[in-house]
Amino acid sequence: MNLPIKIWVLAERLYIHAHSTDEFIDLLKGQGVEYSNDLYSEFDKTKPLYSFMSEENYDFANFMQTVPNYKYLKILEIIIFDRKVLETKNDNWNYYGEDIRNWYPSLIELLDFAKVKIDGKHEKLTYIAEDYESKSEDFLPHAFNDPFLDYIRKELNESYEQELYLSVMFLSRKILEVIFIRLFEVVFPKLVNGKHCADNHNLWYDRKRNGYRSFTELIDNLRDNASAFHEDKSLIHDFCSIVKPLKKETNSCVHSDYKVPDAGYVRDWRVAYIVNLGRRLFKKYCNP
């Protein structure tokens, strides 16, 4: 079971914010996990100043990579179904501009991304195993039959072969963003019967800014208009739901000075699977 490491950053942050460091340590002990961190002694002092965990700390997240993964879901069940943790969705406070209410939805989004089924009625988490490994020597074995995308694919495959994993993350994001734009241009064209269609064009192009909409806006707008894809509506929803966390992670790779991806990191983020899913949609709607 491969879980994005950011899951543990959010889980730790949520439980300590909702309870305390001592209760978090006790939670882990109850599941046979012994953990402590000298930083915890500072949290009670920084919370009144609204600077609690204002910078991402991966100490606990890295520690969890040494814990047997059969313990993962039980620990996460206790956290995500906790009443006080659930109440953070309505918390209007923030730490240095980072809204607390966004932590829980981000955690749920990442669990969904990792194929963890959330059963709220029975307060149960279930991991859905999935075989998405490429059988080819190339990281992305299949061509798009599009000059621009296939050029990026070439560089991406070369980067993976040379173990340039940060480049793999950036180039994968670039391919996915281009796929979103191409889907919009084909399914929601700006010209309909020779006339400008503002409703279509506004979905993917910001005319005031004279540029394409942000990647986040593209993802949200495609998901909100998934019904236009008819039989592929569910596929579009799934695609958008797994691309969004990857987009956020590539942002983190750009802006954080401690991100050093390796092959396991790329695998955990299911990069090849997600890009190949995008290729499936691209081939059907943009380059049949």
C-alpha positions, 0 to 999 in steps of 0.5 A: 500500500503506497500512500502519499507522504503528505497524508501523514503531515495533514493527519498529524497536524489535524489531530494535534490541532484538535487535541494535543501532542500528548493525545497524539502520542497516546493514539499512536501508542494505542496502535503499537507505534512509539513516536516522540518529537522535540518540536511538540514541546513548542506547539502549545506556545505557538498555537496562540500566536497562530504560527502552529506548524506554519511550515510543513514538517515531515519528521512524522511523515518520514517516520511512518515510512518505517512503520508496517503499513498494515497499521496505516488505515487503523491510525487514519480511521481514528483521526479522520472520523474523530469528531473534533477533527471533523469540526475543523472543516468549519474552523475560520482561523488560519496559521500564516494565511493557511486556512485550517478548514482546508486541511481535512478536505485535503486529507480526504482528497489524498486518501481518495487519490490513493484509492482508499475507500472511505465508509463514513457510515461504518467509520471504516477505511479500505485500500483498493489495490490497483495494478498500474505499473508500466510493462514497458521499459519506457516510463510512458510507453505509448505515443500521443500522436501529437508533436508537442505532447510526444516531444514532452513525452520523449524528454520525460522518458529520458528524465526517468531513465536518467533518474531525474525525478524532479524533471519527471514531476514537472514534465508530467504536470505539463503534459496533464495541463496541455491535455486539459486545455486540448479537451476544452478546445475540442469539447467546448470550442470557442467558435460554434457555427462560425460564431464566438461562444463566450460560455465555452471560451470562458471555461478555459480562457481568461479574456481579461488576462489574455491567457489560459485559466490556471490549472486549478480552474481548468480542473474544476471547470472540467469536473463541473462540466463532465456531463458534456462527455456523456458516457465518460462522465465518471471517467472525467470525474475520476481523472479530475479527482486524481490530477488535482492532488498531483498538481498540488504536489508538483507545486510543492516540488517547485516551492519547497527546498526539501523535496528530493523525489526518487523512483519510489516518490514518483511511483507513490504519486502514480504519475505514469498511471495518471498521465496514461489516463489523460492520454486515454481521454486525449486519444478519444476526444482530441486525436482519435 
